[in-house]
Amino acid sequence: VVVEAELRRGLAHREICQAVIDGDVDLVVVPTHGRSGIAQVLFGSVAEKVARLAPCPVLTVRPQARAGGFETAPRPC
């Protein structure tokens, strides 16, 4: 898996979608922040906007998700 990081200036959802268009991107992974209620209604969610607008699949990951799950998974005998 090739992962690239890029720093851009602008509205996050627009810049992420433009980066997808500009590059050879197969998947976008974005964290969710868990905001809800009036803040969600007023500001929306970058992850939600990217998921709606990106021209490729988008995987959203909750902040509570942790790497290393394979180490704790049962192993075959």
Biopython code that builds the backbone (N, CA, C, O; Angstrom):
import numpy as np
from Bio.PDB.StructureBuilder import StructureBuilder

atoms = [
    (1, "VAL", "N", (0.847, -1.173, 0.000)),
    (1, "VAL", "CA", (0.000, 0.000, 0.000)),
    (1, "VAL", "C", (0.888, 1.231, 0.000)),
    (1, "VAL", "O", (1.774, 1.370, 0.844)),
    (2, "VAL", "N", (0.650, 2.109, -0.937)),
    (2, "VAL", "CA", (1.386, 3.368, -1.005)),
    (2, "VAL", "C", (0.522, 4.453, -0.370)),
    (2, "VAL", "O", (-0.640, 4.629, -0.736)),
    (3, "VAL", "N", (1.095, 5.172, 0.577)),
    (3, "VAL", "CA", (0.392, 6.244, 1.267)),
    (3, "VAL", "C", (1.151, 7.535, 1.043)),
    (3, "VAL", "O", (2.374, 7.576, 1.185)),
    (4, "GLU", "N", (0.435, 8.583, 0.696)),
    (4, "GLU", "CA", (1.063, 9.886, 0.495)),
    (4, "GLU", "C", (0.350, 10.921, 1.347)),
    (4, "GLU", "O", (-0.869, 10.874, 1.513)),
    (5, "ALA", "N", (1.117, 11.851, 1.883)),
    (5, "ALA", "CA", (0.558, 12.978, 2.628)),
    (5, "ALA", "C", (0.818, 14.247, 1.834)),
    (5, "ALA", "O", (1.858, 14.385, 1.189)),
    (6, "GLU", "N", (-0.123, 15.163, 1.884)),
    (6, "GLU", "CA", (0.002, 16.406, 1.137)),
    (6, "GLU", "C", (-0.636, 17.518, 1.962)),
    (6, "GLU", "O", (-1.679, 17.318, 2.584)),
    (7, "LEU", "N", (-0.016, 18.671, 1.964)),
    (7, "LEU", "CA", (-0.549, 19.820, 2.686)),
    (7, "LEU", "C", (-1.109, 20.818, 1.682)),
    (7, "LEU", "O", (-0.411, 21.242, 0.760)),
    (8, "ARG", "N", (-2.371, 21.191, 1.864)),
    (8, "ARG", "CA", (-3.026, 22.157, 0.981)),
    (8, "ARG", "C", (-3.735, 23.203, 1.828)),
    (8, "ARG", "O", (-3.984, 23.000, 3.016)),
    (9, "ARG", "N", (-4.050, 24.306, 1.202)),
    (9, "ARG", "CA", (-4.763, 25.386, 1.881)),
    (9, "ARG", "C", (-6.121, 25.560, 1.216)),
    (9, "ARG", "O", (-6.213, 25.617, -0.011)),
    (10, "GLY", "N", (-7.177, 25.646, 2.024)),
    (10, "GLY", "CA", (-8.519, 25.841, 1.496)),
    (10, "GLY", "C", (-9.533, 25.087, 2.326)),
    (10, "GLY", "O", (-9.229, 24.640, 3.432)),
    (11, "LEU", "N", (-10.723, 24.946, 1.807)),
    (11, "LEU", "CA", (-11.754, 24.169, 2.488)),
    (11, "LEU", "C", (-11.386, 22.695, 2.388)),
    (11, "LEU", "O", (-11.115, 22.186, 1.300)),
    (12, "ALA", "N", (-11.377, 22.017, 3.525)),
    (12, "ALA", "CA", (-10.856, 20.648, 3.586)),
    (12, "ALA", "C", (-11.517, 19.717, 2.575)),
    (12, "ALA", "O", (-10.818, 19.027, 1.833)),
    (13, "HIS", "N", (-12.840, 19.684, 2.530)),
    (13, "HIS", "CA", (-13.505, 18.732, 1.635)),
    (13, "HIS", "C", (-13.203, 19.030, 0.171)),
    (13, "HIS", "O", (-13.046, 18.109, -0.631)),
    (14, "ARG", "N", (-13.122, 20.299, -0.178)),
    (14, "ARG", "CA", (-12.807, 20.647, -1.573)),
    (14, "ARG", "C", (-11.375, 20.266, -1.934)),
    (14, "ARG", "O", (-11.122, 19.739, -3.017)),
    (15, "GLU", "N", (-10.447, 20.533, -1.029)),
    (15, "GLU", "CA", (-9.042, 20.224, -1.302)),
    (15, "GLU", "C", (-8.796, 18.720, -1.364)),
    (15, "GLU", "O", (-8.004, 18.252, -2.182)),
    (16, "ILE", "N", (-9.467, 17.971, -0.511)),
    (16, "ILE", "CA", (-9.325, 16.511, -0.547)),
    (16, "ILE", "C", (-9.855, 15.975, -1.876)),
    (16, "ILE", "O", (-9.196, 15.159, -2.522)),
    (17, "CYS", "N", (-11.029, 16.424, -2.283)),
    (17, "CYS", "CA", (-11.603, 15.962, -3.553)),
    (17, "CYS", "C", (-10.753, 16.397, -4.741)),
    (17, "CYS", "O", (-10.613, 15.644, -5.704)),
    (18, "GLN", "N", (-10.184, 17.597, -4.689)),
    (18, "GLN", "CA", (-9.318, 18.049, -5.775)),
    (18, "GLN", "C", (-8.043, 17.215, -5.827)),
    (18, "GLN", "O", (-7.548, 16.912, -6.912)),
    (19, "ALA", "N", (-7.507, 16.843, -4.668)),
    (19, "ALA", "CA", (-6.313, 15.991, -4.636)),
    (19, "ALA", "C", (-6.606, 14.629, -5.254)),
    (19, "ALA", "O", (-5.749, 14.049, -5.921)),
    (20, "VAL", "N", (-7.811, 14.121, -5.034)),
    (20, "VAL", "CA", (-8.215, 12.853, -5.645)),
    (20, "VAL", "C", (-8.242, 12.995, -7.164)),
    (20, "VAL", "O", (-7.768, 12.117, -7.885)),
    (21, "ILE", "N", (-8.794, 14.093, -7.641)),
    (21, "ILE", "CA", (-8.874, 14.333, -9.089)),
    (21, "ILE", "C", (-7.486, 14.532, -9.680)),
    (21, "ILE", "O", (-7.192, 14.026, -10.763)),
    (22, "ASP", "N", (-6.624, 15.274, -8.968)),
    (22, "ASP", "CA", (-5.275, 15.574, -9.462)),
    (22, "ASP", "C", (-4.360, 14.358, -9.489)),
    (22, "ASP", "O", (-3.464, 14.273, -10.330)),
    (23, "GLY", "N", (-4.575, 13.424, -8.584)),
    (23, "GLY", "CA", (-3.672, 12.278, -8.468)),
    (23, "GLY", "C", (-4.337, 10.988, -8.879)),
    (23, "GLY", "O", (-5.500, 10.967, -9.282)),
    (24, "ASP", "N", (-3.586, 9.920, -8.771)),
    (24, "ASP", "CA", (-4.087, 8.580, -9.086)),
    (24, "ASP", "C", (-4.508, 7.931, -7.771)),
    (24, "ASP", "O", (-3.802, 7.072, -7.243)),
    (25, "VAL", "N", (-5.657, 8.343, -7.247)),
    (25, "VAL", "CA", (-6.109, 7.924, -5.925)),
    (25, "VAL", "C", (-7.174, 6.844, -6.072)),
    (25, "VAL", "O", (-8.143, 7.009, -6.813)),
    (26, "ASP", "N", (-6.985, 5.740, -5.359)),
    (26, "ASP", "CA", (-7.942, 4.638, -5.402)),
    (26, "ASP", "C", (-8.879, 4.625, -4.203)),
    (26, "ASP", "O", (-9.986, 4.091, -4.281)),
    (27, "LEU", "N", (-8.435, 5.217, -3.088)),
    (27, "LEU", "CA", (-9.217, 5.186, -1.855)),
    (27, "LEU", "C", (-8.820, 6.368, -0.988)),
    (27, "LEU", "O", (-7.638, 6.687, -0.863)),
    (28, "VAL", "N", (-9.815, 7.019, -0.388)),
    (28, "VAL", "CA", (-9.568, 8.084, 0.579)),
    (28, "VAL", "C", (-9.987, 7.563, 1.949)),
    (28, "VAL", "O", (-11.079, 7.014, 2.098)),
    (29, "VAL", "N", (-9.131, 7.731, 2.940)),
    (29, "VAL", "CA", (-9.442, 7.353, 4.315)),
    (29, "VAL", "C", (-9.502, 8.636, 5.132)),
    (29, "VAL", "O", (-8.523, 9.378, 5.198)),
    (30, "VAL", "N", (-10.650, 8.899, 5.756)),
    (30, "VAL", "CA", (-10.811, 10.106, 6.563)),
    (30, "VAL", "C", (-11.348, 9.732, 7.940)),
    (30, "VAL", "O", (-12.201, 8.853, 8.066)),
    (31, "PRO", "N", (-10.842, 10.404, 8.967)),
    (31, "PRO", "CA", (-11.374, 10.155, 10.311)),
    (31, "PRO", "C", (-12.685, 10.899, 10.507)),
    (31, "PRO", "O", (-12.927, 11.929, 9.877)),
    (32, "THR", "N", (-13.523, 10.373, 11.381)),
    (32, "THR", "CA", (-14.717, 11.098, 11.802)),
    (32, "THR", "C", (-14.431, 11.649, 13.185)),
    (32, "THR", "O", (-13.613, 11.095, 13.920)),
    (33, "HIS", "N", (-15.095, 12.732, 13.545)),
    (33, "HIS", "CA", (-14.834, 13.350, 14.838)),
    (33, "HIS", "C", (-15.945, 13.103, 15.830)),
    (33, "HIS", "O", (-15.787, 13.382, 17.019)),
    (34, "GLY", "N", (-17.051, 12.593, 15.372)),
    (34, "GLY", "CA", (-18.146, 12.283, 16.271)),
    (34, "GLY", "C", (-18.986, 13.477, 16.696)),
    (34, "GLY", "O", (-19.786, 13.359, 17.624)),
    (35, "ARG", "N", (-18.826, 14.619, 16.047)),
    (35, "ARG", "CA", (-19.644, 15.785, 16.399)),
    (35, "ARG", "C", (-21.095, 15.466, 16.049)),
    (35, "ARG", "O", (-21.379, 14.805, 15.050)),
    (36, "SER", "N", (-21.998, 15.947, 16.886)),
    (36, "SER", "CA", (-23.414, 15.710, 16.614)),
    (36, "SER", "C", (-24.214, 16.930, 17.048)),
    (36, "SER", "O", (-23.656, 17.918, 17.527)),
    (37, "GLY", "N", (-25.496, 16.850, 16.878)),
    (37, "GLY", "CA", (-26.372, 17.919, 17.318)),
    (37, "GLY", "C", (-26.255, 19.165, 16.459)),
    (37, "GLY", "O", (-26.055, 19.090, 15.246)),
    (38, "ILE", "N", (-26.384, 20.311, 17.113)),
    (38, "ILE", "CA", (-26.417, 21.586, 16.395)),
    (38, "ILE", "C", (-25.104, 21.872, 15.674)),
    (38, "ILE", "O", (-25.119, 22.455, 14.590)),
    (39, "ALA", "N", (-23.967, 21.476, 16.249)),
    (39, "ALA", "CA", (-22.676, 21.700, 15.583)),
    (39, "ALA", "C", (-22.632, 20.960, 14.253)),
    (39, "ALA", "O", (-22.125, 21.488, 13.264)),
    (40, "GLN", "N", (-23.155, 19.752, 14.226)),
    (40, "GLN", "CA", (-23.188, 18.969, 12.989)),
    (40, "GLN", "C", (-24.087, 19.642, 11.956)),
    (40, "GLN", "O", (-23.746, 19.705, 10.775)),
    (41, "VAL", "N", (-25.227, 20.139, 12.401)),
    (41, "VAL", "CA", (-26.167, 20.798, 11.489)),
    (41, "VAL", "C", (-25.562, 22.079, 10.921)),
    (41, "VAL", "O", (-25.686, 22.346, 9.725)),
    (42, "LEU", "N", (-24.911, 22.869, 11.766)),
    (42, "LEU", "CA", (-24.361, 24.150, 11.331)),
    (42, "LEU", "C", (-23.133, 24.005, 10.451)),
    (42, "LEU", "O", (-23.009, 24.692, 9.437)),
    (43, "PHE", "N", (-22.222, 23.113, 10.831)),
    (43, "PHE", "CA", (-20.936, 23.037, 10.149)),
    (43, "PHE", "C", (-20.814, 21.854, 9.201)),
    (43, "PHE", "O", (-19.964, 21.870, 8.311)),
    (44, "GLY", "N", (-21.637, 20.836, 9.368)),
    (44, "GLY", "CA", (-21.502, 19.648, 8.538)),
    (44, "GLY", "C", (-20.269, 18.864, 8.936)),
    (44, "GLY", "O", (-19.653, 19.144, 9.965)),
    (45, "SER", "N", (-19.917, 17.913, 8.149)),
    (45, "SER", "CA", (-18.779, 17.055, 8.436)),
    (45, "SER", "C", (-17.904, 16.971, 7.195)),
    (45, "SER", "O", (-18.392, 16.731, 6.091)),
    (46, "VAL", "N", (-16.609, 17.170, 7.388)),
    (46, "VAL", "CA", (-15.680, 17.022, 6.263)),
    (46, "VAL", "C", (-15.784, 15.604, 5.715)),
    (46, "VAL", "O", (-15.850, 15.407, 4.501)),
    (47, "ALA", "N", (-15.799, 14.615, 6.607)),
    (47, "ALA", "CA", (-15.883, 13.222, 6.162)),
    (47, "ALA", "C", (-17.152, 12.986, 5.348)),
    (47, "ALA", "O", (-17.115, 12.313, 4.318)),
    (48, "GLU", "N", (-18.268, 13.537, 5.807)),
    (48, "GLU", "CA", (-19.534, 13.361, 5.088)),
    (48, "GLU", "C", (-19.484, 14.017, 3.707)),
    (48, "GLU", "O", (-19.939, 13.433, 2.724)),
    (49, "LYS", "N", (-18.934, 15.224, 3.636)),
    (49, "LYS", "CA", (-18.850, 15.923, 2.353)),
    (49, "LYS", "C", (-17.918, 15.201, 1.388)),
    (49, "LYS", "O", (-18.215, 15.089, 0.199)),
    (50, "VAL", "N", (-16.791, 14.711, 1.900)),
    (50, "VAL", "CA", (-15.859, 13.971, 1.047)),
    (50, "VAL", "C", (-16.528, 12.694, 0.551)),
    (50, "VAL", "O", (-16.407, 12.346, -0.623)),
    (51, "ALA", "N", (-17.230, 11.997, 1.435)),
    (51, "ALA", "CA", (-17.903, 10.758, 1.037)),
    (51, "ALA", "C", (-18.928, 11.014, -0.067)),
    (51, "ALA", "O", (-19.101, 10.179, -0.955)),
    (52, "ARG", "N", (-19.606, 12.154, -0.020)),
    (52, "ARG", "CA", (-20.601, 12.480, -1.050)),
    (52, "ARG", "C", (-19.974, 12.941, -2.358)),
    (52, "ARG", "O", (-20.510, 12.661, -3.430)),
    (53, "LEU", "N", (-18.842, 13.648, -2.286)),
    (53, "LEU", "CA", (-18.307, 14.319, -3.470)),
    (53, "LEU", "C", (-17.113, 13.638, -4.133)),
    (53, "LEU", "O", (-16.859, 13.871, -5.315)),
    (54, "ALA", "N", (-16.388, 12.816, -3.413)),
    (54, "ALA", "CA", (-15.167, 12.220, -3.974)),
    (54, "ALA", "C", (-15.508, 11.250, -5.103)),
    (54, "ALA", "O", (-16.490, 10.512, -5.018)),
    (55, "PRO", "N", (-14.695, 11.255, -6.159)),
    (55, "PRO", "CA", (-14.934, 10.360, -7.293)),
    (55, "PRO", "C", (-14.326, 8.970, -7.099)),
    (55, "PRO", "O", (-14.102, 8.248, -8.070)),
    (56, "CYS", "N", (-14.059, 8.594, -5.845)),
    (56, "CYS", "CA", (-13.516, 7.266, -5.550)),
    (56, "CYS", "C", (-14.106, 6.813, -4.220)),
    (56, "CYS", "O", (-14.750, 7.609, -3.537)),
    (57, "PRO", "N", (-13.903, 5.558, -3.836)),
    (57, "PRO", "CA", (-14.412, 5.093, -2.545)),
    (57, "PRO", "C", (-13.789, 5.869, -1.383)),
    (57, "PRO", "O", (-12.631, 6.281, -1.440)),
    (58, "VAL", "N", (-14.589, 6.057, -0.328)),
    (58, "VAL", "CA", (-14.136, 6.759, 0.873)),
    (58, "VAL", "C", (-14.391, 5.858, 2.074)),
    (58, "VAL", "O", (-15.502, 5.365, 2.269)),
    (59, "LEU", "N", (-13.355, 5.647, 2.874)),
    (59, "LEU", "CA", (-13.451, 4.858, 4.101)),
    (59, "LEU", "C", (-13.372, 5.816, 5.271)),
    (59, "LEU", "O", (-12.378, 6.528, 5.422)),
    (60, "THR", "N", (-14.415, 5.847, 6.113)),
    (60, "THR", "CA", (-14.382, 6.690, 7.301)),
    (60, "THR", "C", (-14.025, 5.824, 8.501)),
    (60, "THR", "O", (-14.492, 4.694, 8.638)),
    (61, "VAL", "N", (-13.181, 6.387, 9.369)),
    (61, "VAL", "CA", (-12.682, 5.641, 10.529)),
    (61, "VAL", "C", (-12.986, 6.440, 11.784)),
    (61, "VAL", "O", (-12.665, 7.626, 11.864)),
    (62, "ARG", "N", (-13.597, 5.801, 12.752)),
    (62, "ARG", "CA", (-13.882, 6.463, 14.029)),
    (62, "ARG", "C", (-12.597, 6.630, 14.825)),
    (62, "ARG", "O", (-11.704, 5.789, 14.727)),
    (63, "PRO", "N", (-12.483, 7.700, 15.615)),
    (63, "PRO", "CA", (-11.260, 7.924, 16.402)),
    (63, "PRO", "C", (-10.962, 6.793, 17.379)),
    (63, "PRO", "O", (-9.802, 6.587, 17.734)),
    (64, "GLN", "N", (-11.970, 6.060, 17.821)),
    (64, "GLN", "CA", (-11.757, 4.975, 18.771)),
    (64, "GLN", "C", (-11.132, 3.744, 18.127)),
    (64, "GLN", "O", (-10.650, 2.856, 18.829)),
    (65, "ALA", "N", (-11.137, 3.683, 16.804)),
    (65, "ALA", "CA", (-10.550, 2.532, 16.116)),
    (65, "ALA", "C", (-9.054, 2.494, 16.391)),
    (65, "ALA", "O", (-8.400, 3.537, 16.409)),
    (66, "ARG", "N", (-8.516, 1.321, 16.601)),
    (66, "ARG", "CA", (-7.100, 1.181, 16.913)),
    (66, "ARG", "C", (-6.457, 0.154, 15.983)),
    (66, "ARG", "O", (-7.074, -0.837, 15.593)),
    (67, "ALA", "N", (-5.234, 0.417, 15.651)),
    (67, "ALA", "CA", (-4.468, -0.536, 14.847)),
    (67, "ALA", "C", (-4.052, -1.692, 15.742)),
    (67, "ALA", "O", (-4.106, -1.583, 16.967)),
    (68, "GLY", "N", (-3.641, -2.784, 15.143)),
    (68, "GLY", "CA", (-3.113, -3.903, 15.913)),
    (68, "GLY", "C", (-4.135, -4.980, 16.187)),
    (68, "GLY", "O", (-3.852, -5.910, 16.943)),
    (69, "GLY", "N", (-5.300, -4.887, 15.606)),
    (69, "GLY", "CA", (-6.327, -5.883, 15.847)),
    (69, "GLY", "C", (-5.926, -7.280, 15.422)),
    (69, "GLY", "O", (-6.418, -8.262, 15.977)),
    (70, "PHE", "N", (-5.032, -7.382, 14.437)),
    (70, "PHE", "CA", (-4.622, -8.704, 13.980)),
    (70, "PHE", "C", (-3.803, -9.432, 15.034)),
    (70, "PHE", "O", (-3.834, -10.661, 15.100)),
    (71, "GLU", "N", (-3.070, -8.689, 15.860)),
    (71, "GLU", "CA", (-2.251, -9.324, 16.891)),
    (71, "GLU", "C", (-3.108, -9.955, 17.973)),
    (71, "GLU", "O", (-2.680, -10.911, 18.620)),
    (72, "THR", "N", (-4.316, -9.434, 18.182)),
    (72, "THR", "CA", (-5.170, -9.971, 19.234)),
    (72, "THR", "C", (-6.205, -10.953, 18.693)),
    (72, "THR", "O", (-6.952, -11.557, 19.463)),
    (73, "ALA", "N", (-6.249, -11.113, 17.377)),
    (73, "ALA", "CA", (-7.207, -12.034, 16.775)),
    (73, "ALA", "C", (-6.756, -13.474, 17.018)),
    (73, "ALA", "O", (-5.558, -13.754, 17.060)),
    (74, "PRO", "N", (-7.712, -14.383, 17.176)),
    (74, "PRO", "CA", (-7.340, -15.794, 17.346)),
    (74, "PRO", "C", (-6.564, -16.297, 16.135)),
    (74, "PRO", "O", (-6.852, -15.927, 14.997)),
    (75, "ARG", "N", (-5.595, -17.128, 16.394)),
    (75, "ARG", "CA", (-4.772, -17.687, 15.310)),
    (75, "ARG", "C", (-5.126, -19.158, 15.112)),
    (75, "ARG", "O", (-5.415, -19.865, 16.078)),
    (76, "PRO", "N", (-5.104, -19.619, 13.866)),
    (76, "PRO", "CA", (-5.410, -21.037, 13.625)),
    (76, "PRO", "C", (-4.322, -21.933, 14.208)),
    (76, "PRO", "O", (-3.164, -21.535, 14.332)),
    (77, "CYS", "N", (-4.722, -23.147, 14.559)),
    (77, "CYS", "CA", (-3.763, -24.109, 15.135)),
    (77, "CYS", "C", (-2.808, -24.632, 14.096)),
    (77, "CYS", "O", (-1.941, -25.447, 14.409)),
]
sb = StructureBuilder()
sb.init_structure("model")
sb.init_model(0)
sb.init_chain("A")
sb.init_seg("    ")
for serial, (resi, resn, name, xyz) in enumerate(atoms, 1):
    if name == "N":
        sb.init_residue(resn, " ", resi, " ")
    sb.init_atom(name, np.array(xyz, "f"), 0.0, 1.0, " ", f" {name:<3s}", serial, name[0])
structure = sb.get_structure()
